[in-house]
């Protein structure tokens, strides 16, 4: 995941629980559909049948944010933000809510019928997660939500992932985040969400890119055709950039 960085053309760039609304920026319409959007919808309809995968609806956005918060709560990127478990419990839904809001406006947020599994993808041409866009979905409140020290650590981590992302050349799909609530893990939902995305990238003839910071996730993505292409050490954790060429 890459946040709070200057816009670079052609490149891409995770709040308290229970009562945090997640929505597209007020008064702003989503970007007009592109050819990639149209192809994504068609492939998602086919790939999602077994697990009833479909675009997340606005009323499901908060549930999707909490799903990602549960899935990422002990992930190194969240540990960099807050080593204390209670602090992560408070901040993670808000943070993931910003990613969901960004994805719903400039990309694709997909999940199963109850949003207990969710993924945020950014399509070719929209893989820049710029400071201005994140501010428009509320990221400017991070120092007040997480504290100044946590914000500085998180921005440092995102700067590192920016450098990792530079290993990808040309148009590509960017998997910003994918996760499943613990009670639904092991049922193939996460794999189905990833494979729906890689299928539409294959259809377009472009690669997919993501970042991960655990060996378990590296193995998960390697089984789906991703290879580690870059790596950075941040706060004692190893963050890897992975690319899957089109098939």
N, C-alpha and C positions, 0 to 999 in steps of 0.2 A: 504494500500500500504506500502511496506517495501523496503527501499532503503539504500544503503551505509552501509552495515553491513558485518561482516565476514561470509564466506561460512560455512554452517552447513549442512552436508549431510541429505537429506530427507526433508528439509524445504524450504520455499519460501522466497523469499525476495524482482508522477506523477512526451512556449519558444519563438524575437519580431514576432508578428503576420504577416501573409501574405507571408513572404519571407524565412521562416525557413524550410529547407529541412529535411525530415525524412527518414532514410533509414537504412538497415542493415549495420553493420560495414563494411567498404570498404575491399574488398578482402577476406571476410570471408563467408564461405558457411554455411547455416543453419544446425542444427543438423540433423542426419539421422532420418527418421520417426520411431516411436515406435508403439507398438500395440495400445497404447492410441491414437496416432495420427490417425491411420487407423480407429479406432472406432469412433473418433470424426468426421471425414469427413463423414462417413456414416450417423451418427445421424444428423449432421448439414444439410445434404441434405434433410432429411425428415422434421425436425423441422422447417427449414427455408423457406419452400415453401410459406406459407401465406404472409410473409413479404420479400421474396426474400433475405434471409440472406445467406451470403457466406463469405469465407475468404477474408479479405482485400487484394487487390493487391498492389504491391509496389508503383504504381503510385497514389494510393488512400491514402497512408500513411499520407501525410501532411493534407489532408482533415479530416482523422480520428483523428489526433492530435488536430486540431482546434475544432472538435466536442466535444471531451473530455474537452478541455479548456473552451468552452462555458458552458458545463454542470456543471463543477466543479468550475467555477469562484467565486462563493459565498459559496462554501463548506468550513467547518471549517479547513480542511487540507490546503487549499489554503489561508485561512485567517491567519492561523498560519505563513505561509510563508511571506505574505504581507497584512497588514491591509488596505493599500491604494488601491482603486479600479483601478487606472491607473497603478500602479505597477503590480497588478495581470493581467491586460490586456496584459501587455508586457511579463510577465514571463510565464504565464500559457501555451501558445502554445508550447514554448520551452520545458518546463517540461514534458508536456504530450507527446511531440515528443520523449523524451527519453524512456518513457514507451512503446510507440508503437514500437519503434525500438527494444527494448528488447523483447517484445512479438513476433515480427515477426521473431526473430532469435531463441528464446528459448521456445516459446509457441505458442499461437494461438491469432490472432487478427481478429475479425469477425465484420461484419456490414451489412447494407442494401445496396441497389444498388448505392446510391450516398454518402455513408459513413456519412450520417447525424445522424446515430446511430452506436455506436461502442462499442466493449467489448474486453478487454485484459484478457485472461486466461492463467495460467501456469498449465501444466499437472503433474500428479504424477511423482515423480522422478526429476522434474525440478522446484520445487517451491521455490528454493533458489534464491533470488535476491541479489547476492553478490556484494561487492564493485568492484571487478575486472570486472565483467560483465557490471556493470553500467558505469564504466570508459570507457569501450570499445565502448559504445554507446554515449559517450560525456558528462556524468554527471560531470566530473571534471571541466567543465566550470561554474558550478552553482555559485560560489562566484562572478564571473565576470558578470553573468546574473542577479543575484538577490541581491548580496551584502553579505558581511560576516555575518552580524547579522541575516539576513533572513536564510542563510545557516545553521547557528548554531541552530536556532529554528526548522528548518525543520528536521535536523538530530536528534534532541531530540525527535521530534514527531515520526520519523521512528523507533527510538530505543524503544519507548513505544509500537508501533505496533508489533515489534519483540517479545516483551514479551507476547502480546496478542496471537500471532500466536502459541506460545508454548503450548497452550491449545489443539491443534490438534495433535493427535498421528497417525502415520502411513501414508500410501499413501493417497493423496487427491488432488482435483482440487482447485486451488486458483484463485478466481476472483479478479484480481488486480484493475480493473476499468471498469465501464460501464456507458455510458451516451448518451443522445440524444440532438440534438440542440433544443433550446426553441421552434422554429416554428413547430417541429415535435413531441413534447411531447404530451402525451395523446392519442397516436395512437397505443399503444401496442408494440412499437418497443423495448423498454428497457426490457419489460417482456419477449418478444420472445427471445432476446439474452440471458437472464438469464436462461430461461427454456431450450433452446438448450444445454446450458452447464450442467444443472442439469440432463437432460435426459441421456447424455453420461456418467455422473458420476454414475447414477443409473445402466446403462448397465454394467459398470465395477465393481459395488458394492462398491464404495468408496464415502466418503463424499465430500462436497464442503465447502470452507472457504472463508470469506471476512471480511473486516473492513469497518465500516461506522461511521459517526459522527453526524448524524441528526436523530431526532425522526421520521421524515417522511420516511426516508430510512429504518429505523428499521421496520416500519409498512409494507412497500413495500416488504421487504425480508421475513418478518414473514408470509405473505400471501403465500409465495412460499416455505414454509417449513423450513426456517432458524430460529435458536434460538440463543439468546445472551448467550455466554459462558464465556466472559471475558470483562473487562472494564478498562479504564485508563483515568485519567484527565491530559490534556496537554494544557497549556496556557489558562485555563478557559473553555476548550471544553472537552466533554466526548466522547471518541472514543470507540466503541464497536466492539468486535470480534464476528462473528456469524458463526455457523456451521449448515449445512443441512445434516442429515444422509441419506444414500442411501435408496431408496424405491424399 
